[in-house]
């Protein structure tokens, strides 16, 4: 869980919502409804998940079990500290 940022400065937030893993994409301009920016993630295998649009999101984990970065489609998201 937590906030992540891509190389262009767009932010994403990974959370548990309604007992499901979800990612919220901070878009500009904002969508009409907050739910339009939320993708529920479906488990694929290991640390990889399927996003609502059919793309893959993979959590790269450190030895301590914490997320080091996330690969979203073809780009990487780094934790916001």
N, C-alpha and C positions, 0 to 999 in steps of 0.2 A: 504494500500500500504506500501511497505517497505521491508527490508531485515530480514530474519529469519534464525535460525541455529538449527540443530538437535543435539542430544547428542554426536554424533561422530564428529561434527565440519563441516559437509556439509552445505553449504549455499544455500538459496532459496530466490528469489526475487518475490514479488507479485506486479503486475503492471496492468495498463490499456494499452492495445495494440490493435490498430485498433478498438477502442471503445468496447473492450471486456475485461473481467477480465481474467488475465493470470498469470501463475507461471513459472518462469525460474529456472531450476535446474542447479547449477554450478557443472558439472561433471568432473571427471578426469579419463582417459584422455579426453580432450575436444572432443565433437562430430565434425564431418566433417563440419556441418553447424549449426549455432546458433538455427535455427528453430527446430532442432531435440530435443532440451532441453526445449522447451516451450510447456506447456499444457494450452489450453484454458479451462476455468472452466464453466460448465453449471449449472445453478441454480437448486437445488433440492427442498429444503424447508428451510425457515428461513435462517440460516447462513451456511448451508451445500451446497456443490457443487460437481459435478461429474467431475473428471479429465479425460483426454483423454484416459487413459488406463482402465477406468471403475471403478477406486477406488474413495473413498470419501475423501473430504477435508472439515473440519469444522472449522470455525472461532469462537473461544471462546471470547466473548466480555465482557469488563468491564462495570461498571455502567456509566462511562463517554463516552461510545460508541466507545472506542478504542479497538483494538485487544490485548488481553492478551496473547494468544498463539493460535497456529493452530494445530489441530489434522490431520495428514496426514497418511492415512491408520491406522497403529497401533502405530505410533510414534508421539511425540509432537515436534513442532518447536517453539522456543522462539524468541522474537524480538531481533534484534541486535541494541544496543543503540549507 
